[in-house]
Amino acid sequence: MRKVKYLADVNILIALLDEDHIHHKLVLKWFDASDEDEFGVCAFTEAGFLRVATNPKAASNTIETALDALASLNHHAGYRFWPISEGWSSLAAPFIERVFGHQQITDAYLLGLAVKEDGVLVTMDKAIQYMAGPKYSKHVLALE
């Protein structure tokens, strides 16, 4: 059986690494069930996690605590870092016609990276499924 390569978006990382998050149990259940698969982050999801996790209005972690939480992912047997070597226009090109606003810019980039790497972007944002459309829907897993 082929291992699935999952790329976590920021909301998945926040929910996974914050035990007080409303979706922590949901994401942890999925994470534990997918332990035979690959799981990773990219520079965008790392930076986004750090931005939210250290925001005093959201979680108010120190940078050290947030970095430790990210480092804990390295202990997952299938963990891998997803490097990004292409620009936004190239990665988002397959679904550019479905990008309608500024809040979808990062989503399109992450989805494009998942498509390029034959992986799956795991998210709680159901709108990304629309952006993917039928052709790329296999590259999105929206947890509910």
C-alpha positions as CSV (number, residue, x, y, z in Angstrom):
1,M,0.0,0.0,0.0
2,R,1.3,3.4,-1.0
3,K,2.0,5.9,1.8
4,V,0.2,9.2,1.6
5,K,2.3,12.3,1.8
6,Y,0.3,14.9,3.9
7,L,1.2,18.6,4.0
8,A,-0.3,20.3,7.0
9,D,-1.7,23.8,6.7
10,V,-1.5,26.3,9.5
11,N,-4.9,25.5,11.0
12,I,-4.0,21.8,11.3
13,L,-0.7,22.7,13.0
14,I,-2.4,25.0,15.5
15,A,-5.1,22.5,16.4
16,L,-2.6,19.6,16.6
17,L,0.0,21.4,18.8
18,D,-2.4,23.3,21.1
19,E,-4.2,21.0,23.5
20,D,-6.8,23.7,24.3
21,H,-7.8,24.2,20.7
22,I,-11.4,23.4,19.9
23,H,-10.3,21.0,17.1
24,H,-7.4,19.4,18.9
25,K,-9.1,16.1,19.4
26,L,-10.3,15.9,15.8
27,V,-6.9,16.6,14.4
28,L,-5.1,14.4,16.9
29,K,-7.4,11.5,16.0
30,W,-6.6,12.0,12.3
31,F,-2.9,12.4,13.0
32,D,-2.8,9.2,15.1
33,A,-4.7,7.3,12.5
34,S,-2.3,8.4,9.7
35,D,0.9,7.3,11.5
36,E,1.9,5.0,8.7
37,D,1.9,7.9,6.2
38,E,4.2,10.8,5.7
39,F,3.4,14.1,7.4
40,G,5.1,17.4,7.0
41,V,5.3,21.1,6.9
42,C,6.8,23.7,4.6
43,A,8.3,27.2,5.3
44,F,4.8,28.8,4.9
45,T,3.1,26.5,7.4
46,E,6.0,26.8,9.9
47,A,6.0,30.6,9.7
48,G,2.2,30.8,9.9
49,F,2.2,28.5,12.9
50,L,4.8,30.6,14.6
51,R,2.9,33.8,13.8
52,V,-0.3,32.6,15.3
53,A,1.2,30.6,18.2
54,T,3.1,33.6,19.5
55,N,0.3,36.2,19.0
56,P,-0.7,37.4,22.5
57,K,-4.3,37.7,21.4
58,A,-4.4,34.1,20.1
59,A,-2.2,31.8,22.1
60,S,0.6,33.9,23.6
61,N,3.3,31.3,23.5
62,T,6.9,32.3,23.6
63,I,8.9,31.8,20.5
64,E,10.9,29.1,22.3
65,T,7.7,27.2,23.2
66,A,6.3,27.5,19.7
67,L,9.6,26.3,18.2
68,D,9.7,23.4,20.6
69,A,6.2,22.4,19.5
70,L,7.2,22.5,15.9
71,A,10.4,20.5,16.7
72,S,8.2,17.8,18.4
73,L,6.9,16.9,14.9
74,N,10.3,15.6,14.0
75,H,9.6,12.6,16.3
76,H,6.8,11.4,14.0
77,A,8.2,8.5,12.1
78,G,7.0,9.8,8.7
79,Y,7.9,13.4,9.3
80,R,9.4,15.3,6.4
81,F,10.0,19.0,5.5
82,W,8.6,20.0,2.2
83,P,11.0,22.4,0.4
84,I,9.4,25.0,-2.0
85,S,11.5,25.6,-5.1
86,E,8.9,27.2,-7.4
87,G,7.2,30.5,-7.4
88,W,3.5,31.2,-6.6
89,S,2.5,31.6,-10.2
90,S,3.9,28.2,-11.2
91,L,2.4,26.3,-8.3
92,A,-1.0,28.0,-8.3
93,A,-1.4,27.9,-12.1
94,P,-3.6,24.8,-12.3
95,F,-6.4,26.5,-10.3
96,I,-5.8,30.2,-10.8
97,E,-9.3,30.6,-12.2
98,R,-10.7,29.5,-8.8
99,V,-8.7,32.0,-6.7
100,F,-11.1,34.9,-6.0
101,G,-9.5,36.8,-3.2
102,H,-6.5,37.7,-1.1
103,Q,-7.3,35.1,1.6
104,Q,-6.7,32.3,-0.9
105,I,-3.2,33.3,-1.9
106,T,-1.4,31.0,0.6
107,D,-4.0,28.3,0.2
108,A,-3.3,28.2,-3.6
109,Y,0.4,28.0,-2.9
110,L,0.1,25.1,-0.5
111,L,-2.3,23.3,-2.7
112,G,0.0,23.7,-5.7
113,L,2.9,22.3,-3.6
114,A,0.7,19.3,-2.7
115,V,-0.1,18.7,-6.3
116,K,3.5,19.1,-7.4
117,E,4.7,16.6,-4.8
118,D,1.7,14.2,-5.4
119,G,0.7,14.7,-1.9
120,V,-2.4,15.8,0.0
121,L,-3.0,19.2,1.7
122,V,-4.7,18.5,5.0
123,T,-6.8,21.4,6.3
124,M,-10.1,22.3,8.0
125,D,-10.8,24.9,5.3
126,K,-13.5,23.3,3.1
127,A,-13.2,26.1,0.6
128,I,-9.9,24.7,-0.6
129,Q,-11.8,21.7,-2.0
130,Y,-13.6,24.2,-4.4
131,M,-10.3,25.7,-5.4
132,A,-9.0,22.2,-6.2
133,G,-11.9,21.4,-8.4
134,P,-12.7,17.9,-9.5
135,K,-9.3,17.4,-11.3
136,Y,-7.2,18.1,-8.1
137,S,-9.7,17.0,-5.4
138,K,-7.6,14.0,-4.5
139,H,-4.9,16.5,-3.2
140,V,-7.2,17.9,-0.5
141,L,-8.3,16.4,2.8
142,A,-10.7,18.7,4.7
143,L,-11.2,17.4,8.3
144,E,-14.6,17.7,9.7
